[in-house]
Amino acid sequence: MAITYRKLFQPVQLGVALATIFTVDSSPTNVLLRGGRVRLTNTSASAVSVELDAVPSGGTAGVGNQLVSTNYTVPANGWVDVDLPVMAASDFLQGKAGVANVITVHFMNGGLFS
């Protein structure tokens, strides 16, 4: 088994429409992201709603794969850490915010296992 630790993505600011933040490598086909964690940082003076989805390869975002629902808010000038489920090859992370360009997603932890 190989374990790869690397920064999986650069910080990303969320827009108001769902967009892909990160896609798990497609090769090798048995790769898994395990122990993943992201931080959602709010740089505005108001609370902002967010949605974060861990989507299976070939799937679409929806209530069945929401990690953080659209009813959740990140406090003004605050942050929240979100643990990611185990994600397989080509699974992807998507997100959006109630206000564009004030929520930044940072990769905090996790490794690729194959």
HELIX and SHEET records of a PDB file:
HELIX    1   1 VAL A   63  ASN A   65  5                                   3    
SHEET    1   A 3 ILE A   3  THR A   4  0                                        
SHEET    2   A 3 ILE A 103  PHE A 113 -1                                        
SHEET    3   A 3 VAL A  12  GLN A  13 -1                                        
SHEET    1   B 4 ILE A   3  THR A   4  0                                        
SHEET    2   B 4 ILE A 103  PHE A 113 -1                                        
SHEET    3   B 4 LEU A  32  ASN A  42 -1                                        
SHEET    4   B 4 TRP A  79  ASP A  83 -1                                        
SHEET    1   C 4 ILE A   3  THR A   4  0                                        
SHEET    2   C 4 ILE A 103  PHE A 113 -1                                        
SHEET    3   C 4 LEU A  32  ASN A  42 -1                                        
SHEET    4   C 4 MET A  87  ALA A  88 -1                                        
SHEET    1   D 4 ALA A  19  THR A  23  0                                        
SHEET    2   D 4 PHE A  92  ALA A  97 -1                                        
SHEET    3   D 4 VAL A  48  VAL A  55 -1                                        
SHEET    4   D 4 GLN A  66  VAL A  74 -1                                        
END                                                                             
